[in-house]
Amino acid sequence: MALSPIAPTRSGSLTAYAFSPATTSNANSKKASSSFTNISLRSPFHRSSPLKIDCSSQWSTSDMPNSHVAIASTEKTQLPKGDNWSVHKFGGTCVGSSERIQNVADVISKDTSERKLIVVSAMSKVTDMMYDLIYKAQSRDDLYTSALDAVHEKHKLTAVDLLDGSDLAAFLSKLHDDINNLKAMLHAIYIAGHATESFSDFVVGHGELWSAHLLSLVVKKNGLDCTWMDTREVLVVNPTSSNQVDPDYLASEERLDQWYSKNPSKTIIATGFIASTPQNICTTLKRDGSDFSAAIMGSLVRARQVTIWTDVDGVYSADPRKVSEAVILKTLTYQEAWEMSYFGANVLHPRTIVPVMQYNIPIVIKNIFNLSAPGTMICQSPDSEHEEGHGSESLVKGFATIDNLALVNVEGTGMAGVPGTASAIFSAVKDVGANVIMISQASSEHSICFAVPEKEVKAVAEVLESRFSQALGAGRLSQIAVIPNCSILAAVGQRMASTPGVSATLFSALAKANINVRGIAQGCSEYNITVVVKREDCVRALRAVHSRFYLTRTTIAVGIIGPGLIGSTLLDQLKDQAAFLKEKFNIDLRVMGITGSKKMLLSEKGVDLTRWKALLSEKGDIADMNKFVQHVRENHFIPNTVLVDCTADSYIASHYYDWLHRGIHVITPNKKANSGPLNQYLKLRDLQRQSYTHYFYEATVGAGLPIISTLRGLLETGDKILKIEGIFSGTLSYIFNNFMGSRAFSEVVKEAKEAGYTEPDPREDLYGTDVARKVIILARECGLKLELSDISVKNLVPEPLRACASAEDFMQQLPQFDEDFAKQRREAEAAGEVLRYVGVVDVANQEGTVKLHRYEKGHPFTQLSGSDNIIAFTTERYATQPLIVRGPGAGAEVTAGGVFSDILRLASYLGAPS
């Protein structure tokens, strides 16, 4: 059993609904008959055909009391067309309440256009409520009656707020009749357990009828002469098999002329969304079709402009819910708008652009809640190619994404050069009704892949395996593979066409965000580039490419490991510089987590660095490195992640390879990774060279001094390193700079410890291991494959004191050995030399040493003060006079500064302006 509605006519008085071949009754009843086969409802229209419904119900605009109706005349009023018409479309959120409907009426009244045609949607949520009524009724859910009462009450209360007198009475009377009729219809559906699509369309379309009628009365109350249009009397569309409709412009134009001849007005309020078939059966333009209605009406009257009013300021360069830095686009071409709407931009119905293109009618997207915003104009071509203010911005106008897709890959050597393979594949896909979103084929013809909605991929895979079972068995096809959990990212811009470098910029941005691309497609028009990525990478990919093209902030999620002396100093430096970096360099360093050995602090939006210590103490969780890394890494709204290891822990350093492999950048002053086992170091460096993931460690040698970068600069420019020699320890530099005259060695060590230059146990510095690690790091940078055990180290801790139980015991017993150090000093002074503790990388002899060495008093190494470091590079270019780098080489401030410098270098590599 099924219901089938007829479109509006203007003769007769009955509307009939038939569920079976029985003839309908013409009884003038407001209620449904108890018979399944004979249900009659009162209506001002009637069509004598049985088994049909007049879907205009009681909504004849000519029968409306107090609406504008032309005085009867023998001459028809001809519809004027052209620039004197402006078309406005107001969506459901614009008319979602009585206050908003009044606001819309005020906007209409203030429009100074000579003629206005207003297309209006149902009130917010009403369309969903109407569909729910159908669902409940055919599911035989008794709650459909209370749901209908809620629809009635919503419109009744809105009308009471807005209208009074005869207008209110007329509207409520019509609303009451409609609700009673709908009750009878829904009761019939309840009994039958089924409703045809056309009948559902008829029921659902009442939301637009009510909002258009109500708005017309409010506009009239404002003093503007207007009438309203049930567009089912005008718009003629042909339903297709793909849940879409194709407008019949010639038939619609004829009907519009006829309608206007009977209802001439300078202001017309028209229903969106609903239309009729050529057979006068009610239908809709499908979901979000009111935009389409407005564009069609604009083309029919040849309007000057179609304005679509919504709840956003215009079309964004990307979804602002995913990219907070997305900007409003001032202009888009028709082609750009169409591409963006197809790929998920939710401001426009995908087919809205088509009707207006023929007559070059611009569409303007504006915000009903922000009238001062200029909005976005969609037109043939913008007045200026550079009106956005950025060259790259005009090349790629916007980015859009589609989620919940699967990639199907059909592969086999038997495909190459065989005509009809692609046709057979997509014929099979068509047979199961799947929608192909994107297609990509290699020029070798060895494989073809395409993206379909994930919910349809199972049926697609099954039909392909069935259709090509013989080819698979014979080996002509090697596989039909499904890759689930995919998303599409599309870059759209008309000026991308024939512009070199756009693709390179796009893929470079994705690579730097460590995004793997699974599929690529670009049409010959070059208006869009489409890539397929993992669903979990989609938002990061979107933010990465948007940041690159729009020069918005380079945002990096930062995780700080080890909030000790260096880590806490770095956090203070980040806090002090954050605003400056954002304003001057568009760099947003967002600390998403801080972890120590016992507690960690995680944040969704970024830790408040003004009170991080208190937050860590009061709200910190138990430290969990896996959970910490996952939190910092998997913030989909930030495309780039860096972990900053401020510890000296070899266990933390052992995680670097895994972090880099996962696409997490690593920055550290921790020397353990680069001076650890050679095989692990080589594995780490190989991974770094093979990926776009960065590993920076400038502060491992010389704290904030540019030692590593200077060495790399020499090597990368072709210089050959002969020897690197230097004072690498700020602690030992201080000690030997002050070990002069009659001062005792133990006295100077004690002074250095009290000043904070040494480790809590000074033996850690005097062992020379720290210097040896720096030597091995530099040796490996030069290409020497040395282990830490290969370095000859002069241990300054007297052998009897190496087993002391504590630092205090060591310091108490150290004076016993002052004479030994004093003797070495006297011998050096007698020769006109001074003692310095140095590390040496002898590249020629492929060895490294750490020793206490004597230098002539005029040597640069003897001119230091405090805790300064000095490093001399002897190379083929700097053979006679070494290249020297000198400066403070110890202390939390300079070490944290070196780490901070690496973070900014990373930001520059990721696209921040230099």
Secondary structure, DSSP 8 states (H G I E B T S, - for coil): ----EE---SS-SEEEE-SSSS-------SS--SSTT-EEEE-S-----TT-EETTTT--GGG-TTS------SS------STTEEEEEE-TTTTSSHHHHHHHHHHHHH---SEEEEEE--STTHHHHHHHHHHHHHTT-TTHHHHHHHHHHHHHHHHHHH--HHHHHHHHHHHHHHHHHHHHHHHHHHHHT---HHHHHHHHTHHHHHHHHHHHHHHHHTT---EEE-GGGT-BEEE-TTS-EEE-HHHHHHHHHHHHHHS--SEEEEESSEEE-TT--EEE--TTTHHHHHHHHHHHHT-SEEEEEESSSS-BSS-TTT-TT--B-SEEEHHHHHHHHHTT-TTS-TTSHHHHHTTT--EEEEETT-TTS--EEEESS-S-TTTTS-HHHHHS-EEEEEEEEEEEEEE-GGGTT-TTHHHHHHHHHHHTT----EEEE-TT-SEEEEEEEGGGHHHHHHHHHHHTHHHHHHTSS-EEEEEEEEEEEEEE-GGGTT-TTHHHHHHHHHHHTT--EEEEEE-TT-SEEEEEEEGGGHHHHHHHHHHHHHT--EEEEEEEE--SHHHHHHHHHHHHHHHHHHHHH-EEEEEEEEE-SSEEEE-SS---TTSHHHHHHHH-EE--HHHHHHHHHT-TT-SEEEEEE-S--HHHHTTHHHHHHTT-EEE----HHHHS-HHHHHHHHHHHHHSS--EE-GGGTTTTS-HHHHHHHHHHTT--EEEEEEE--HHHHHHHHH--TT--HHHHHHHHHHTT-S-SSTHHHHT-HHHHHHHHHHHHHTT----GGGSEE---S-GGGTT-SSHHHHHHHGGGGHHHHHHHHHHHHHTTEEEEEEEEEETTTTEEEEEEEEEETTSGGGS--TTEEEEEEEESTTSSS-EEEEEE--SHHHHHHHHHHHHHHHHHHTT---
